[in-house]
């Protein structure tokens, strides 16, 4: 078996191992977001406060929001000041279902 095939199999195994966690995290983020509009910092702060994640880590939330955006589930709807810095960050909300 060539090195390229081994790399592909290793990547596939890694992806499949992470996939259930990714789905759980996406579901948790959607539950937290609910019908509100929130920034990554706000979602992450709520997850920490609720004991759903052990410490503040925006990398727990941001990649999942990007994936949910790519799937057409959430969208950005503006910007506001971060809860963690003077920078502004995107505000996210669920997309409204269109009949």
Gaussian input, Z-matrix of N, CA and C with variables (Angstrom, degrees):
# hf/3-21g

backbone

0 1
 N
 C     1     B1
 C     2     B2     1     A1
 N     3     B3     2     A2     1     D1
 C     4     B4     3     A3     2     D2
 C     5     B5     4     A4     3     D3
 N     6     B6     5     A5     4     D4
 C     7     B7     6     A6     5     D5
 C     8     B8     7     A7     6     D6
 N     9     B9     8     A8     7     D7
 C    10    B10     9     A9     8     D8
 C    11    B11    10    A10     9     D9
 N    12    B12    11    A11    10    D10
 C    13    B13    12    A12    11    D11
 C    14    B14    13    A13    12    D12
 N    15    B15    14    A14    13    D13
 C    16    B16    15    A15    14    D14
 C    17    B17    16    A16    15    D15
 N    18    B18    17    A17    16    D16
 C    19    B19    18    A18    17    D17
 C    20    B20    19    A19    18    D18
 N    21    B21    20    A20    19    D19
 C    22    B22    21    A21    20    D20
 C    23    B23    22    A22    21    D21
 N    24    B24    23    A23    22    D22
 C    25    B25    24    A24    23    D23
 C    26    B26    25    A25    24    D24
 N    27    B27    26    A26    25    D25
 C    28    B28    27    A27    26    D26
 C    29    B29    28    A28    27    D27
 N    30    B30    29    A29    28    D28
 C    31    B31    30    A30    29    D29
 C    32    B32    31    A31    30    D30
 N    33    B33    32    A32    31    D31
 C    34    B34    33    A33    32    D32
 C    35    B35    34    A34    33    D33
 N    36    B36    35    A35    34    D34
 C    37    B37    36    A36    35    D35
 C    38    B38    37    A37    36    D36
 N    39    B39    38    A38    37    D37
 C    40    B40    39    A39    38    D38
 C    41    B41    40    A40    39    D39
 N    42    B42    41    A41    40    D40
 C    43    B43    42    A42    41    D41
 C    44    B44    43    A43    42    D42
 N    45    B45    44    A44    43    D43
 C    46    B46    45    A45    44    D44
 C    47    B47    46    A46    45    D45
 N    48    B48    47    A47    46    D46
 C    49    B49    48    A48    47    D47
 C    50    B50    49    A49    48    D48
 N    51    B51    50    A50    49    D49
 C    52    B52    51    A51    50    D50
 C    53    B53    52    A52    51    D51
 N    54    B54    53    A53    52    D52
 C    55    B55    54    A54    53    D53
 C    56    B56    55    A55    54    D54
 N    57    B57    56    A56    55    D55
 C    58    B58    57    A57    56    D56
 C    59    B59    58    A58    57    D57
 N    60    B60    59    A59    58    D58
 C    61    B61    60    A60    59    D59
 C    62    B62    61    A61    60    D60
 N    63    B63    62    A62    61    D61
 C    64    B64    63    A63    62    D62
 C    65    B65    64    A64    63    D63
 N    66    B66    65    A65    64    D64
 C    67    B67    66    A66    65    D65
 C    68    B68    67    A67    66    D66
 N    69    B69    68    A68    67    D67
 C    70    B70    69    A69    68    D68
 C    71    B71    70    A70    69    D69
 N    72    B72    71    A71    70    D70
 C    73    B73    72    A72    71    D71
 C    74    B74    73    A73    72    D72
 N    75    B75    74    A74    73    D73
 C    76    B76    75    A75    74    D74
 C    77    B77    76    A76    75    D75
 N    78    B78    77    A77    76    D76
 C    79    B79    78    A78    77    D77
 C    80    B80    79    A79    78    D78
 N    81    B81    80    A80    79    D79
 C    82    B82    81    A81    80    D80
 C    83    B83    82    A82    81    D81
 N    84    B84    83    A83    82    D82
 C    85    B85    84    A84    83    D83
 C    86    B86    85    A85    84    D84
 N    87    B87    86    A86    85    D85
 C    88    B88    87    A87    86    D86
 C    89    B89    88    A88    87    D87
 N    90    B90    89    A89    88    D88
 C    91    B91    90    A90    89    D89
 C    92    B92    91    A91    90    D90
 N    93    B93    92    A92    91    D91
 C    94    B94    93    A93    92    D92
 C    95    B95    94    A94    93    D93
 N    96    B96    95    A95    94    D94
 C    97    B97    96    A96    95    D95
 C    98    B98    97    A97    96    D96
 N    99    B99    98    A98    97    D97
 C   100   B100    99    A99    98    D98
 C   101   B101   100   A100    99    D99
 N   102   B102   101   A101   100   D100
 C   103   B103   102   A102   101   D101
 C   104   B104   103   A103   102   D102
 N   105   B105   104   A104   103   D103
 C   106   B106   105   A105   104   D104
 C   107   B107   106   A106   105   D105
 N   108   B108   107   A107   106   D106
 C   109   B109   108   A108   107   D107
 C   110   B110   109   A109   108   D108
 N   111   B111   110   A110   109   D109
 C   112   B112   111   A111   110   D110
 C   113   B113   112   A112   111   D111
 N   114   B114   113   A113   112   D112
 C   115   B115   114   A114   113   D113
 C   116   B116   115   A115   114   D114
 N   117   B117   116   A116   115   D115
 C   118   B118   117   A117   116   D116
 C   119   B119   118   A118   117   D117
 N   120   B120   119   A119   118   D118
 C   121   B121   120   A120   119   D119
 C   122   B122   121   A121   120   D120
 N   123   B123   122   A122   121   D121
 C   124   B124   123   A123   122   D122
 C   125   B125   124   A124   123   D123
 N   126   B126   125   A125   124   D124
 C   127   B127   126   A126   125   D125
 C   128   B128   127   A127   126   D126
 N   129   B129   128   A128   127   D127
 C   130   B130   129   A129   128   D128
 C   131   B131   130   A130   129   D129
 N   132   B132   131   A131   130   D130
 C   133   B133   132   A132   131   D131
 C   134   B134   133   A133   132   D132
 N   135   B135   134   A134   133   D133
 C   136   B136   135   A135   134   D134
 C   137   B137   136   A136   135   D135
 N   138   B138   137   A137   136   D136
 C   139   B139   138   A138   137   D137
 C   140   B140   139   A139   138   D138
 N   141   B141   140   A140   139   D139
 C   142   B142   141   A141   140   D140
 C   143   B143   142   A142   141   D141
 N   144   B144   143   A143   142   D142
 C   145   B145   144   A144   143   D143
 C   146   B146   145   A145   144   D144
 N   147   B147   146   A146   145   D145
 C   148   B148   147   A147   146   D146
 C   149   B149   148   A148   147   D147
 N   150   B150   149   A149   148   D148
 C   151   B151   150   A150   149   D149
 C   152   B152   151   A151   150   D150
 N   153   B153   152   A152   151   D151
 C   154   B154   153   A153   152   D152
 C   155   B155   154   A154   153   D153
 N   156   B156   155   A155   154   D154
 C   157   B157   156   A156   155   D155
 C   158   B158   157   A157   156   D156
 N   159   B159   158   A158   157   D157
 C   160   B160   159   A159   158   D158
 C   161   B161   160   A160   159   D159
 N   162   B162   161   A161   160   D160
 C   163   B163   162   A162   161   D161
 C   164   B164   163   A163   162   D162
 N   165   B165   164   A164   163   D163
 C   166   B166   165   A165   164   D164
 C   167   B167   166   A166   165   D165
 N   168   B168   167   A167   166   D166
 C   169   B169   168   A168   167   D167
 C   170   B170   169   A169   168   D168
 N   171   B171   170   A170   169   D169
 C   172   B172   171   A171   170   D170
 C   173   B173   172   A172   171   D171
 N   174   B174   173   A173   172   D172
 C   175   B175   174   A174   173   D173
 C   176   B176   175   A175   174   D174
 N   177   B177   176   A176   175   D175
 C   178   B178   177   A177   176   D176
 C   179   B179   178   A178   177   D177
 N   180   B180   179   A179   178   D178
 C   181   B181   180   A180   179   D179
 C   182   B182   181   A181   180   D180
 N   183   B183   182   A182   181   D181
 C   184   B184   183   A183   182   D182
 C   185   B185   184   A184   183   D183
 N   186   B186   185   A185   184   D184
 C   187   B187   186   A186   185   D185
 C   188   B188   187   A187   186   D186
 N   189   B189   188   A188   187   D187
 C   190   B190   189   A189   188   D188
 C   191   B191   190   A190   189   D189
 N   192   B192   191   A191   190   D190
 C   193   B193   192   A192   191   D191
 C   194   B194   193   A193   192   D192
 N   195   B195   194   A194   193   D193
 C   196   B196   195   A195   194   D194
 C   197   B197   196   A196   195   D195
 N   198   B198   197   A197   196   D196
 C   199   B199   198   A198   197   D197
 C   200   B200   199   A199   198   D198
 N   201   B201   200   A200   199   D199
 C   202   B202   201   A201   200   D200
 C   203   B203   202   A202   201   D201
 N   204   B204   203   A203   202   D202
 C   205   B205   204   A204   203   D203
 C   206   B206   205   A205   204   D204
 N   207   B207   206   A206   205   D205
 C   208   B208   207   A207   206   D206
 C   209   B209   208   A208   207   D207
 N   210   B210   209   A209   208   D208
 C   211   B211   210   A210   209   D209
 C   212   B212   211   A211   210   D210
 N   213   B213   212   A212   211   D211
 C   214   B214   213   A213   212   D212
 C   215   B215   214   A214   213   D213
 N   216   B216   215   A215   214   D214
 C   217   B217   216   A216   215   D215
 C   218   B218   217   A217   216   D216
 N   219   B219   218   A218   217   D217
 C   220   B220   219   A219   218   D218
 C   221   B221   220   A220   219   D219
 N   222   B222   221   A221   220   D220
 C   223   B223   222   A222   221   D221
 C   224   B224   223   A223   222   D222
 N   225   B225   224   A224   223   D223
 C   226   B226   225   A225   224   D224
 C   227   B227   226   A226   225   D225
 N   228   B228   227   A227   226   D226
 C   229   B229   228   A228   227   D227
 C   230   B230   229   A229   228   D228
 N   231   B231   230   A230   229   D229
 C   232   B232   231   A231   230   D230
 C   233   B233   232   A232   231   D231
 N   234   B234   233   A233   232   D232
 C   235   B235   234   A234   233   D233
 C   236   B236   235   A235   234   D234
 N   237   B237   236   A236   235   D235
 C   238   B238   237   A237   236   D236
 C   239   B239   238   A238   237   D237
 N   240   B240   239   A239   238   D238
 C   241   B241   240   A240   239   D239
 C   242   B242   241   A241   240   D240
 N   243   B243   242   A242   241   D241
 C   244   B244   243   A243   242   D242
 C   245   B245   244   A244   243   D243
 N   246   B246   245   A245   244   D244
 C   247   B247   246   A246   245   D245
 C   248   B248   247   A247   246   D246
 N   249   B249   248   A248   247   D247
 C   250   B250   249   A249   248   D248
 C   251   B251   250   A250   249   D249
 N   252   B252   251   A251   250   D250
 C   253   B253   252   A252   251   D251
 C   254   B254   253   A253   252   D252
 N   255   B255   254   A254   253   D253
 C   256   B256   255   A255   254   D254
 C   257   B257   256   A256   255   D255
 N   258   B258   257   A257   256   D256
 C   259   B259   258   A258   257   D257
 C   260   B260   259   A259   258   D258
 N   261   B261   260   A260   259   D259
 C   262   B262   261   A261   260   D260
 C   263   B263   262   A262   261   D261
 N   264   B264   263   A263   262   D262
 C   265   B265   264   A264   263   D263
 C   266   B266   265   A265   264   D264
 N   267   B267   266   A266   265   D265
 C   268   B268   267   A267   266   D266
 C   269   B269   268   A268   267   D267
 N   270   B270   269   A269   268   D268
 C   271   B271   270   A270   269   D269
 C   272   B272   271   A271   270   D270
 N   273   B273   272   A272   271   D271
 C   274   B274   273   A273   272   D272
 C   275   B275   274   A274   273   D273
 N   276   B276   275   A275   274   D274
 C   277   B277   276   A276   275   D275
 C   278   B278   277   A277   276   D276
 N   279   B279   278   A278   277   D277
 C   280   B280   279   A279   278   D278
 C   281   B281   280   A280   279   D279
 N   282   B282   281   A281   280   D280
 C   283   B283   282   A282   281   D281
 C   284   B284   283   A283   282   D282
 N   285   B285   284   A284   283   D283
 C   286   B286   285   A285   284   D284
 C   287   B287   286   A286   285   D285
 N   288   B288   287   A287   286   D286
 C   289   B289   288   A288   287   D287
 C   290   B290   289   A289   288   D288
 N   291   B291   290   A290   289   D289
 C   292   B292   291   A291   290   D290
 C   293   B293   292   A292   291   D291
 N   294   B294   293   A293   292   D292
 C   295   B295   294   A294   293   D293
 C   296   B296   295   A295   294   D294

   B1=1.4447
   B2=1.5184
   B3=1.3328
   B4=1.4496
   B5=1.5124
   B6=1.3098
   B7=1.4646
   B8=1.5258
   B9=1.3341
   B10=1.4569
   B11=1.5294
   B12=1.3364
   B13=1.4594
   B14=1.5327
   B15=1.3134
   B16=1.4652
   B17=1.5172
   B18=1.3246
   B19=1.4641
   B20=1.5174
   B21=1.3349
   B22=1.4663
   B23=1.5276
   B24=1.3220
   B25=1.4615
   B26=1.5250
   B27=1.3277
   B28=1.4614
   B29=1.5211
   B30=1.3317
   B31=1.4637
   B32=1.5193
   B33=1.3329
   B34=1.4609
   B35=1.5295
   B36=1.3061
   B37=1.4673
   B38=1.5233
   B39=1.3309
   B40=1.4629
   B41=1.5237
   B42=1.3182
   B43=1.4590
   B44=1.5240
   B45=1.3302
   B46=1.4583
   B47=1.5218
   B48=1.3295
   B49=1.4671
   B50=1.5243
   B51=1.3185
   B52=1.4622
   B53=1.5295
   B54=1.3153
   B55=1.4625
   B56=1.5288
   B57=1.3344
   B58=1.4748
   B59=1.5252
   B60=1.3232
   B61=1.4638
   B62=1.5167
   B63=1.3216
   B64=1.4530
   B65=1.5200
   B66=1.3208
   B67=1.4591
   B68=1.5207
   B69=1.3334
   B70=1.4580
   B71=1.5232
   B72=1.3244
   B73=1.4608
   B74=1.5224
   B75=1.3215
   B76=1.4618
   B77=1.5241
   B78=1.3091
   B79=1.4623
   B80=1.5350
   B81=1.3168
   B82=1.4585
   B83=1.5337
   B84=1.3116
   B85=1.4631
   B86=1.5200
   B87=1.3316
   B88=1.4681
   B89=1.5262
   B90=1.3217
   B91=1.4622
   B92=1.5270
   B93=1.3200
   B94=1.4621
   B95=1.5205
   B96=1.2987
   B97=1.4600
   B98=1.5308
   B99=1.3117
   B100=1.4605
   B101=1.5146
   B102=1.3266
   B103=1.4632
   B104=1.5241
   B105=1.3230
   B106=1.4652
   B107=1.5183
   B108=1.3200
   B109=1.4705
   B110=1.5165
   B111=1.3472
   B112=1.4629
   B113=1.5244
   B114=1.3294
   B115=1.4604
   B116=1.5345
   B117=1.3168
   B118=1.4686
   B119=1.5266
   B120=1.3308
   B121=1.4723
   B122=1.5217
   B123=1.3265
   B124=1.4610
   B125=1.5252
   B126=1.3183
   B127=1.4723
   B128=1.5258
   B129=1.3302
   B130=1.4644
   B131=1.5199
   B132=1.3408
   B133=1.4715
   B134=1.5291
   B135=1.3253
   B136=1.4722
   B137=1.5225
   B138=1.3205
   B139=1.4656
   B140=1.5328
   B141=1.3293
   B142=1.4701
   B143=1.5302
   B144=1.3500
   B145=1.4648
   B146=1.5300
   B147=1.3241
   B148=1.4697
   B149=1.5292
   B150=1.3341
   B151=1.4608
   B152=1.5243
   B153=1.3384
   B154=1.4617
   B155=1.5246
   B156=1.3457
   B157=1.4570
   B158=1.5291
   B159=1.3391
   B160=1.4621
   B161=1.5304
   B162=1.3236
   B163=1.4630
   B164=1.5181
   B165=1.3196
   B166=1.4637
   B167=1.5281
   B168=1.3251
   B169=1.4590
   B170=1.5262
   B171=1.3368
   B172=1.4661
   B173=1.5231
   B174=1.3312
   B175=1.4616
   B176=1.5237
   B177=1.3071
   B178=1.4662
   B179=1.5267
   B180=1.3360
   B181=1.4639
   B182=1.5273
   B183=1.3272
   B184=1.4691
   B185=1.5332
   B186=1.3272
   B187=1.4718
   B188=1.5312
   B189=1.3421
   B190=1.4649
   B191=1.5249
   B192=1.3424
   B193=1.4607
   B194=1.5245
   B195=1.3211
   B196=1.4696
   B197=1.5210
   B198=1.3258
   B199=1.4616
   B200=1.5263
   B201=1.3357
   B202=1.4622
   B203=1.5294
   B204=1.3260
   B205=1.4710
   B206=1.5290
   B207=1.3251
   B208=1.4659
   B209=1.5283
   B210=1.3293
   B211=1.4664
   B212=1.5283
   B213=1.3358
   B214=1.4599
   B215=1.5146
   B216=1.3344
   B217=1.4632
   B218=1.5270
   B219=1.3198
   B220=1.4651
   B221=1.5229
   B222=1.3345
   B223=1.4544
   B224=1.5231
   B225=1.3117
   B226=1.4559
   B227=1.5231
   B228=1.3326
   B229=1.4630
   B230=1.5224
   B231=1.3188
   B232=1.4568
   B233=1.5101
   B234=1.3332
   B235=1.4601
   B236=1.5176
   B237=1.3352
   B238=1.4643
   B239=1.5102
   B240=1.3167
   B241=1.4625
   B242=1.5263
   B243=1.2930
   B244=1.4600
   B245=1.5245
   B246=1.3221
   B247=1.4669
   B248=1.5198
   B249=1.3312
   B250=1.4567
   B251=1.5211
   B252=1.3335
   B253=1.4742
   B254=1.5188
   B255=1.3181
   B256=1.4634
   B257=1.5269
   B258=1.2984
   B259=1.4655
   B260=1.5316
   B261=1.3268
   B262=1.4614
   B263=1.5254
   B264=1.3102
   B265=1.4606
   B266=1.5198
   B267=1.3093
   B268=1.4564
   B269=1.5238
   B270=1.3112
   B271=1.4562
   B272=1.5257
   B273=1.3322
   B274=1.4649
   B275=1.5133
   B276=1.3262
   B277=1.4662
   B278=1.5282
   B279=1.3328
   B280=1.4691
   B281=1.5201
   B282=1.3093
   B283=1.4701
   B284=1.5132
   B285=1.2974
   B286=1.4570
   B287=1.5114
   B288=1.3072
   B289=1.4651
   B290=1.5252
   B291=1.3100
   B292=1.4541
   B293=1.5155
   B294=1.3312
   B295=1.4749
   B296=1.4977
   A1=108.20
   A2=116.31
   A3=121.24
   A4=112.14
   A5=114.48
   A6=120.90
   A7=111.01
   A8=116.41
   A9=120.14
   A10=111.27
   A11=116.92
   A12=121.29
   A13=110.29
   A14=117.36
   A15=121.63
   A16=110.15
   A17=117.48
   A18=122.19
   A19=110.27
   A20=117.34
   A21=121.17
   A22=111.24
   A23=116.64
   A24=120.17
   A25=111.02
   A26=116.86
   A27=121.28
   A28=110.35
   A29=117.20
   A30=121.21
   A31=111.01
   A32=115.92
   A33=120.36
   A34=110.51
   A35=117.74
   A36=121.65
   A37=110.71
   A38=117.32
   A39=121.55
   A40=110.41
   A41=116.30
   A42=121.29
   A43=110.58
   A44=116.77
   A45=120.54
   A46=112.13
   A47=117.26
   A48=120.79
   A49=111.06
   A50=117.09
   A51=122.10
   A52=111.53
   A53=117.95
   A54=121.86
   A55=114.36
   A56=120.83
   A57=118.49
   A58=112.60
   A59=117.61
   A60=120.74
   A61=110.50
   A62=116.75
   A63=121.18
   A64=110.33
   A65=117.22
   A66=120.67
   A67=110.85
   A68=117.82
   A69=121.31
   A70=110.77
   A71=116.87
   A72=120.54
   A73=110.88
   A74=116.87
   A75=120.45
   A76=110.64
   A77=117.26
   A78=121.98
   A79=110.10
   A80=116.71
   A81=122.10
   A82=110.97
   A83=116.73
   A84=121.55
   A85=110.46
   A86=117.36
   A87=120.61
   A88=111.10
   A89=117.23
   A90=120.98
   A91=110.42
   A92=116.63
   A93=121.37
   A94=110.60
   A95=116.81
   A96=122.14
   A97=110.73
   A98=116.75
   A99=120.35
   A100=111.70
   A101=117.15
   A102=121.91
   A103=111.64
   A104=116.26
   A105=120.88
   A106=111.29
   A107=114.83
   A108=123.26
   A109=106.13
   A110=116.40
   A111=120.49
   A112=111.16
   A113=115.40
   A114=121.56
   A115=108.92
   A116=115.77
   A117=120.88
   A118=109.80
   A119=116.76
   A120=120.75
   A121=111.74
   A122=116.69
   A123=120.51
   A124=111.15
   A125=116.85
   A126=120.57
   A127=109.59
   A128=116.18
   A129=120.60
   A130=110.94
   A131=117.57
   A132=121.20
   A133=111.04
   A134=117.15
   A135=120.26
   A136=112.05
   A137=116.82
   A138=120.15
   A139=110.98
   A140=116.51
   A141=120.52
   A142=109.51
   A143=116.36
   A144=120.90
   A145=111.60
   A146=116.47
   A147=121.29
   A148=112.34
   A149=116.94
   A150=120.45
   A151=113.33
   A152=117.16
   A153=120.82
   A154=112.29
   A155=116.61
   A156=121.95
   A157=106.66
   A158=117.47
   A159=120.30
   A160=115.84
   A161=118.32
   A162=121.09
   A163=109.02
   A164=115.97
   A165=120.85
   A166=109.55
   A167=115.30
   A168=121.28
   A169=107.32
   A170=116.51
   A171=120.58
   A172=111.91
   A173=117.40
   A174=120.45
   A175=111.91
   A176=117.23
   A177=121.03
   A178=109.48
   A179=116.73
   A180=122.28
   A181=113.34
   A182=117.59
   A183=121.72
   A184=114.00
   A185=119.86
   A186=118.73
   A187=112.96
   A188=116.44
   A189=119.49
   A190=110.47
   A191=117.56
   A192=119.81
   A193=110.71
   A194=116.48
   A195=119.54
   A196=110.77
   A197=117.24
   A198=120.83
   A199=110.96
   A200=116.93
   A201=120.75
   A202=110.83
   A203=116.64
   A204=120.21
   A205=109.61
   A206=116.73
   A207=120.83
   A208=111.57
   A209=117.04
   A210=121.65
   A211=112.03
   A212=116.54
   A213=120.14
   A214=114.38
   A215=117.95
   A216=121.89
   A217=111.68
   A218=117.02
   A219=121.18
   A220=109.45
   A221=114.83
   A222=120.73
   A223=108.71
   A224=115.98
   A225=119.57
   A226=108.06
   A227=115.58
   A228=119.82
   A229=111.42
   A230=116.50
   A231=120.41
   A232=111.80
   A233=114.91
   A234=121.39
   A235=108.22
   A236=116.56
   A237=120.91
   A238=109.44
   A239=115.26
   A240=121.75
   A241=110.37
   A242=114.74
   A243=121.66
   A244=110.11
   A245=117.17
   A246=121.27
   A247=110.93
   A248=117.16
   A249=121.65
   A250=115.10
   A251=117.46
   A252=119.64
   A253=108.83
   A254=116.15
   A255=121.11
   A256=111.62
   A257=117.19
   A258=121.13
   A259=110.07
   A260=115.03
   A261=118.47
   A262=107.84
   A263=114.51
   A264=118.79
   A265=109.72
   A266=115.78
   A267=122.00
   A268=110.55
   A269=114.96
   A270=122.36
   A271=106.68
   A272=115.97
   A273=122.21
   A274=110.14
   A275=115.73
   A276=122.04
   A277=107.71
   A278=114.21
   A279=118.96
   A280=108.10
   A281=115.88
   A282=119.65
   A283=108.17
   A284=115.31
   A285=119.17
   A286=108.89
   A287=115.74
   A288=120.49
   A289=108.77
   A290=115.79
   A291=120.05
   A292=108.55
   A293=117.03
   A294=119.96
   A295=112.46
   D1=134.24
   D2=-178.36
   D3=-76.00
   D4=160.66
   D5=179.75
   D6=-60.63
   D7=-36.90
   D8=-179.38
   D9=-63.28
   D10=-40.92
   D11=179.62
   D12=-67.11
   D13=-40.75
   D14=178.11
   D15=-61.86
   D16=-42.43
   D17=178.63
   D18=-60.89
   D19=-45.18
   D20=179.58
   D21=-62.42
   D22=-42.47
   D23=179.72
   D24=-66.29
   D25=-39.94
   D26=178.38
   D27=-63.83
   D28=-44.79
   D29=178.02
   D30=-60.87
   D31=-43.46
   D32=-179.19
   D33=-63.45
   D34=-43.31
   D35=178.59
   D36=-63.31
   D37=-41.54
   D38=178.64
   D39=-63.89
   D40=-44.55
   D41=179.79
   D42=-60.98
   D43=-46.11
   D44=-178.85
   D45=-65.70
   D46=-31.09
   D47=178.03
   D48=-71.12
   D49=-34.09
   D50=-177.36
   D51=-84.81
   D52=-25.85
   D53=-173.42
   D54=-52.63
   D55=-48.22
   D56=179.59
   D57=-60.09
   D58=-39.24
   D59=177.44
   D60=-63.70
   D61=-41.52
   D62=179.32
   D63=-60.45
   D64=-46.04
   D65=179.43
   D66=-62.93
   D67=-42.17
   D68=178.13
   D69=-62.81
   D70=-42.64
   D71=-179.84
   D72=-65.38
   D73=-42.14
   D74=178.45
   D75=-61.75
   D76=-43.45
   D77=178.69
   D78=-62.18
   D79=-43.91
   D80=179.39
   D81=-62.10
   D82=-41.89
   D83=178.58
   D84=-65.08
   D85=-43.24
   D86=178.40
   D87=-64.05
   D88=-39.11
   D89=177.03
   D90=-62.91
   D91=-43.05
   D92=179.87
   D93=-65.66
   D94=-42.62
   D95=-179.36
   D96=-65.66
   D97=-43.22
   D98=179.91
   D99=52.68
   D100=-128.19
   D101=179.39
   D102=-100.70
   D103=7.77
   D104=-178.25
   D105=-87.93
   D106=169.73
   D107=170.97
   D108=-111.63
   D109=123.76
   D110=-173.72
   D111=-140.81
   D112=155.73
   D113=174.33
   D114=-89.62
   D115=168.15
   D116=175.90
   D117=-57.71
   D118=-44.10
   D119=-179.70
   D120=-61.01
   D121=-42.64
   D122=-179.52
   D123=-65.51
   D124=-43.39
   D125=178.33
   D126=-62.65
   D127=-46.15
   D128=-178.86
   D129=-63.05
   D130=-43.42
   D131=177.57
   D132=-58.34
   D133=-43.09
   D134=179.58
   D135=-65.66
   D136=-39.41
   D137=179.48
   D138=-64.39
   D139=-38.50
   D140=177.35
   D141=-67.01
   D142=-47.36
   D143=-178.28
   D144=-60.62
   D145=-34.34
   D146=-179.81
   D147=-82.46
   D148=-4.49
   D149=-179.59
   D150=76.50
   D151=16.86
   D152=-178.45
   D153=-82.54
   D154=-25.70
   D155=171.53
   D156=-132.05
   D157=148.53
   D158=-170.62
   D159=-73.49
   D160=-26.19
   D161=-177.84
   D162=-157.13
   D163=164.47
   D164=-179.01
   D165=-66.05
   D166=121.14
   D167=176.38
   D168=-152.72
   D169=100.61
   D170=-176.71
   D171=-63.66
   D172=-19.37
   D173=177.96
   D174=-71.59
   D175=-10.87
   D176=173.07
   D177=-73.68
   D178=-32.52
   D179=-172.36
   D180=-102.47
   D181=-48.42
   D182=-171.00
   D183=-54.82
   D184=-47.73
   D185=-179.77
   D186=-63.49
   D187=-34.78
   D188=179.05
   D189=-67.48
   D190=-38.59
   D191=177.50
   D192=-63.51
   D193=-39.64
   D194=177.45
   D195=-62.29
   D196=-42.26
   D197=177.89
   D198=-64.50
   D199=-42.88
   D200=179.05
   D201=-65.17
   D202=-33.73
   D203=176.09
   D204=-66.39
   D205=-44.52
   D206=179.06
   D207=-61.31
   D208=-29.40
   D209=178.71
   D210=-84.54
   D211=-5.07
   D212=178.90
   D213=80.95
   D214=20.57
   D215=-176.78
   D216=-94.21
   D217=-36.99
   D218=178.41
   D219=-124.83
   D220=165.10
   D221=177.62
   D222=-148.10
   D223=161.74
   D224=173.52
   D225=-86.58
   D226=148.96
   D227=-176.65
   D228=-137.90
   D229=24.68
   D230=179.03
   D231=141.86
   D232=-166.54
   D233=179.10
   D234=-140.59
   D235=151.28
   D236=171.18
   D237=-154.07
   D238=167.02
   D239=-176.26
   D240=-61.22
   D241=136.35
   D242=177.74
   D243=-66.27
   D244=150.10
   D245=174.35
   D246=-77.25
   D247=-9.34
   D248=-174.47
   D249=-113.47
   D250=-10.15
   D251=-178.49
   D252=-157.85
   D253=-178.47
   D254=176.92
   D255=-83.89
   D256=-5.21
   D257=-179.40
   D258=-72.87
   D259=160.53
   D260=172.31
   D261=-100.11
   D262=155.83
   D263=177.81
   D264=-139.95
   D265=161.93
   D266=-177.94
   D267=-64.09
   D268=144.73
   D269=173.13
   D270=-102.82
   D271=132.21
   D272=-175.00
   D273=-112.88
   D274=149.78
   D275=173.55
   D276=-150.37
   D277=160.47
   D278=174.08
   D279=-69.30
   D280=144.05
   D281=174.79
   D282=-74.82
   D283=143.60
   D284=177.01
   D285=-73.19
   D286=137.96
   D287=178.33
   D288=-69.05
   D289=133.20
   D290=177.30
   D291=-107.21
   D292=129.70
   D293=-177.38
   D294=-68.89

